[in-house]
């Protein structure tokens, strides 16, 4: 059995199928966008090493953990 996106059930929607008041006021796309958390991508190691090297060249005490 193959399920499509339409077959999935969203528990945040009321059982009668009407959108919640916030979604009705803002529009479904805006409300869905608000629910998604921003994804923080990891800093590439070569960027960290470059930043540490630049800091040490300038005479600063640079900690790798503070950069990442």
C-alpha positions in Angstrom: 0.0 0.0 0.0 1.4 3.4 -1.0 0.5 6.5 1.0 0.6 9.9 -0.6 1.0 13.3 1.1 -2.8 13.6 1.1 -3.1 10.4 3.0 -1.0 11.7 5.9 -2.9 13.1 8.8 -1.8 16.4 10.5 -2.7 16.2 14.2 -2.6 20.1 14.5 -5.7 20.4 12.3 -9.1 20.1 13.9 -11.2 17.1 13.0 -13.6 19.1 10.9 -10.8 20.0 8.5 -11.0 23.8 9.0 -7.6 25.4 9.6 -6.9 26.8 13.1 -7.6 30.5 13.7 -3.9 31.5 13.3 -3.6 29.8 10.0 -6.9 31.3 8.9 -5.6 34.7 9.8 -2.1 34.4 8.3 -2.7 32.0 5.5 -1.6 28.4 5.6 1.8 29.0 4.0 2.8 31.7 6.5 1.7 29.6 9.5 3.6 26.5 8.2 6.7 28.6 7.6 6.5 29.8 11.2 6.5 26.2 12.5 9.7 25.2 10.8 12.8 25.8 12.9 15.9 27.3 11.0 18.5 24.7 10.3 22.0 25.6 11.5 24.6 24.1 9.2 27.9 23.0 10.8 30.9 25.2 10.2 33.4 23.4 7.8 36.7 22.5 9.7 38.8 24.4 7.1 37.0 27.6 7.9 37.6 27.1 11.6 41.3 26.4 11.0 41.6 29.5 8.8 39.9 31.7 11.4 42.2 30.3 14.1 45.3 31.0 11.9 44.2 34.5 11.2 43.6 35.3 14.8 47.0 33.9 15.9 48.6 36.0 13.1 47.1 39.1 14.7 48.3 38.1 18.1 44.9 37.0 19.5 44.3 34.0 21.7 41.7 32.1 19.7 39.7 29.1 21.0 38.4 26.6 18.4 35.3 25.9 20.5 34.2 29.5 20.5 34.2 29.7 16.7 32.1 26.6 16.0 
